[in-house]
């Protein structure tokens, strides 16, 4: 099975939206999909942090 193109992913996401939706909400949905794709690409490249590292960083921010 071939992976959908970016254009096809956008079309699919728009088709899944309700008929009555604000443009702002549609843009937020597309931006969320962009961020998810970006995260998946980072994971494929090994650019991730361990759970422990994230907890340490969060603790420093919350102090």
C-alpha positions as CSV (number, residue, x, y, z in Angstrom):
1,X,0.0,0.0,0.0
2,X,1.4,3.4,-1.0
3,X,1.6,6.2,1.5
4,X,-0.7,9.1,0.7
5,X,0.8,12.3,-0.7
6,X,0.8,15.4,1.4
7,X,-1.9,16.8,-0.9
8,X,-4.1,13.7,-0.4
9,X,-3.6,13.8,3.3
10,X,-4.8,17.4,3.4
11,X,-7.8,16.6,1.2
12,X,-8.7,13.6,3.4
13,X,-8.4,15.8,6.6
14,X,-10.7,18.4,5.0
15,X,-13.2,15.8,3.9
16,X,-13.4,14.5,7.5
17,X,-14.3,18.0,8.9
18,X,-18.0,18.8,9.6
19,X,-19.8,20.9,7.0
20,X,-20.2,23.8,9.4
21,X,-16.7,24.7,10.6
22,X,-14.8,27.9,11.0
23,X,-11.7,28.5,8.8
24,X,-9.7,28.9,12.0
25,X,-10.7,25.5,13.2
26,X,-9.8,23.9,9.9
27,X,-6.4,25.5,9.9
28,X,-5.8,24.3,13.5
29,X,-6.6,20.7,12.4
30,X,-4.2,21.0,9.5
31,X,-1.5,22.4,11.7
32,X,-2.0,19.6,14.2
33,X,-1.5,17.1,11.3
34,X,1.6,18.9,10.3
35,X,3.1,18.7,13.8
36,X,2.3,15.0,14.0
37,X,4.0,14.3,10.7
38,X,7.0,16.3,11.8
39,X,7.2,14.3,15.0
40,X,7.0,11.0,13.1
41,X,9.8,12.1,10.8
42,X,12.0,13.1,13.8
43,X,11.3,9.7,15.3
44,X,12.4,8.0,12.1
45,X,15.6,10.0,12.2
46,X,16.3,9.0,15.8
47,X,15.8,12.5,17.0
48,X,13.8,11.7,20.1
49,X,14.2,12.0,23.9
50,X,13.8,9.2,26.4
51,X,10.9,9.4,28.9
52,X,13.4,9.9,31.7
53,X,15.1,12.8,29.9
54,X,11.8,14.5,29.3
55,X,10.9,14.1,33.0
56,X,14.2,15.7,34.0
57,X,13.7,18.6,31.7
58,X,10.1,19.1,32.8
59,X,11.2,19.1,36.5
60,X,13.8,21.8,35.8
61,X,11.1,23.9,34.0
62,X,8.7,23.5,36.9
63,X,11.1,24.4,39.6
